[in-house]
Amino acid sequence: MTTGTYLEIDARPALRFVREYPDPVERIWAAVSDPAELTAWFPARVAFPDGGSPTPGGTVTFTFAEDGDGGTGTVQAYDPPSLLVFTWDGDELRFEVTPLRTGSRLTFTTVLAGRDTAARNAAGWEVCLEALDAALTGRPQEAPGGATPAWRRHFDDYVAAGVPAGAPVPE
């Protein structure tokens, strides 16, 4: 089942995922902004300069366990505990955490560098967000990576739903 929505923001392709959790804002905020917690679900290790907090205009470094360099990005916005925005490989990743009457909502939006990456990236973020869901419920699983059967199922679902595709897919 796919949970992301394909849309355009300022004439750029984008994906939006919304999750609601019984956890307080502070717990979800930590899961999406603390590099130590990101290791449970984000596709690369994330580091901010000097191990500190993100600073608007500051650099974000991404590292893959299997082959190292994942590039760098720039922090666009940081307003704890509600907003973190940074770039990565031409995409913009926006994490918004809002309180609900009971629990909190995570809205993750990624503005894509290319339209043909939408189905591929949507499938990848589905797998990542499933890992986040598992980590938040105390059922951590192996960090996401590659074209797993779950990734392939999501990819096929997004393509069938008409989400743009065509970019190379992981092996």
C-alpha positions as CSV (number, residue, x, y, z in Angstrom):
1,M,0.0,0.0,0.0
2,T,1.4,3.4,-0.9
3,T,0.9,6.4,1.4
4,G,2.7,9.1,-0.5
5,T,1.0,11.7,-2.7
6,Y,2.6,13.0,-5.8
7,L,2.2,16.8,-6.3
8,E,3.9,19.8,-7.7
9,I,5.3,22.7,-5.6
10,D,6.3,25.8,-7.5
11,A,6.2,23.8,-10.7
12,R,8.6,21.2,-9.3
13,P,7.7,17.5,-8.7
14,A,7.2,16.6,-5.1
15,L,6.1,13.8,-2.8
16,R,4.3,14.1,0.5
17,F,3.9,11.6,3.2
18,V,1.7,12.1,6.4
19,R,2.0,9.9,9.4
20,E,0.2,10.3,12.8
21,Y,1.7,8.9,15.9
22,P,0.5,8.5,19.5
23,D,3.9,9.9,20.6
24,P,4.4,13.5,21.7
25,V,6.0,16.1,19.4
26,E,9.3,15.9,21.2
27,R,9.6,12.1,20.5
28,I,8.9,12.5,16.8
29,W,11.1,15.5,16.5
30,A,14.0,13.5,18.0
31,A,13.3,10.7,15.5
32,V,13.6,13.1,12.5
33,S,16.3,15.5,13.7
34,D,18.8,13.5,15.9
35,P,21.5,11.8,13.8
36,A,21.7,8.9,16.3
37,E,17.9,8.3,15.8
38,L,18.0,8.8,12.1
39,T,20.2,5.7,11.8
40,A,17.1,3.5,12.5
41,W,15.3,4.6,9.4
42,F,17.0,7.2,7.2
43,P,18.8,5.8,4.1
44,A,22.2,7.4,5.0
45,R,24.0,8.4,8.1
46,V,23.5,12.1,8.7
47,A,26.0,14.5,10.4
48,F,25.8,18.1,11.2
49,P,29.0,20.1,11.6
50,D,30.9,19.3,14.8
51,G,28.2,16.9,15.9
52,G,26.0,19.9,16.7
53,S,22.4,20.9,15.8
54,P,21.5,21.9,12.3
55,T,22.1,25.5,11.6
56,P,20.4,27.3,8.6
57,G,23.0,27.6,5.9
58,G,25.1,24.9,7.5
59,T,26.3,21.7,5.9
60,V,24.7,18.3,6.2
61,T,26.9,15.3,5.4
62,F,25.5,12.0,4.3
63,T,27.4,8.7,4.5
64,F,26.4,5.2,3.3
65,A,27.7,2.2,5.4
66,E,28.4,0.1,2.3
67,D,30.1,2.6,0.0
68,G,30.9,5.7,2.0
69,D,30.3,9.1,0.5
70,G,26.6,10.1,0.2
71,G,27.4,13.8,-0.6
72,T,26.4,16.9,1.3
73,G,23.5,19.2,1.6
74,T,22.5,22.5,3.1
75,V,20.2,23.2,6.1
76,Q,17.4,25.4,4.8
77,A,15.4,25.8,8.0
78,Y,15.6,24.6,11.6
79,D,12.9,25.5,14.0
80,P,12.7,22.9,16.8
81,P,10.5,21.0,17.5
82,S,8.5,21.6,14.4
83,L,10.5,22.2,11.2
84,L,13.7,20.9,9.7
85,V,14.5,21.4,6.0
86,F,17.6,20.4,4.2
87,T,18.8,19.6,0.7
88,W,20.3,16.3,-0.5
89,D,21.4,15.5,-4.1
90,G,19.2,18.2,-5.6
91,D,16.1,17.3,-3.6
92,E,14.7,19.3,-0.7
93,L,13.6,17.3,2.3
94,R,11.1,19.0,4.7
95,F,10.1,17.5,8.0
96,E,7.2,19.1,9.8
97,V,6.0,17.9,13.2
98,T,2.7,19.2,14.6
99,P,0.9,18.4,17.8
100,L,-2.5,16.7,17.7
101,R,-5.0,16.4,20.6
102,T,-3.4,13.1,21.4
103,G,0.0,12.5,19.7
104,S,1.5,14.2,16.8
105,R,1.6,14.4,13.0
106,L,4.7,14.1,10.8
107,T,4.4,15.6,7.4
108,F,7.4,14.7,5.2
109,T,7.6,16.5,1.9
110,T,10.4,16.1,-0.6
111,V,10.7,18.4,-3.6
112,L,12.5,16.4,-6.3
113,A,15.3,17.4,-8.6
114,G,13.7,15.4,-11.4
115,R,10.2,14.3,-12.3
116,D,11.4,10.8,-13.5
117,T,12.7,10.1,-9.9
118,A,9.2,10.3,-8.3
119,A,8.2,6.6,-8.3
120,R,11.7,5.4,-7.4
121,N,12.1,7.9,-4.5
122,A,8.5,7.4,-3.3
123,A,9.2,3.6,-3.0
124,G,12.4,4.3,-1.1
125,W,10.8,6.8,1.3
126,E,7.9,4.3,1.9
127,V,10.5,1.7,3.0
128,C,12.3,4.3,5.2
129,L,9.0,5.5,6.8
130,E,8.0,1.9,7.5
131,A,11.4,1.5,9.4
132,L,10.6,4.8,11.3
133,D,7.1,3.4,12.2
134,A,8.8,0.2,13.5
135,A,11.4,2.0,15.5
136,L,8.8,4.3,17.1
137,T,6.8,1.2,18.2
138,G,9.9,-0.5,19.6
139,R,10.3,-3.0,16.8
140,P,13.5,-1.8,15.1
141,Q,14.4,-3.5,11.9
142,E,17.4,-3.4,9.6
143,A,18.1,0.0,8.1
144,P,16.6,0.4,4.6
145,G,18.7,0.0,1.5
146,G,18.5,-1.3,-2.0
147,A,15.7,-2.8,-4.1
148,T,14.2,-5.1,-1.5
149,P,10.9,-6.9,-2.2
150,A,9.1,-4.3,-0.2
151,W,10.7,-1.5,-2.2
152,R,9.8,-3.3,-5.5
153,R,6.2,-3.7,-4.4
154,H,5.9,0.0,-3.5
155,F,7.6,1.0,-6.8
156,D,5.2,-1.1,-8.8
157,D,2.3,0.4,-7.0
158,Y,3.5,4.0,-7.6
159,V,4.1,3.3,-11.3
160,A,0.6,1.7,-11.6
161,A,-0.9,4.8,-9.9
162,G,0.7,7.0,-12.6
163,V,3.5,8.5,-10.6
164,P,6.3,9.6,-13.0
165,A,9.1,7.0,-13.4
166,G,12.1,6.4,-15.7
167,A,15.1,7.1,-13.5
168,P,17.5,4.2,-12.8
169,V,16.4,2.0,-10.0
170,P,18.6,0.3,-7.4
171,E,19.9,-3.2,-7.9
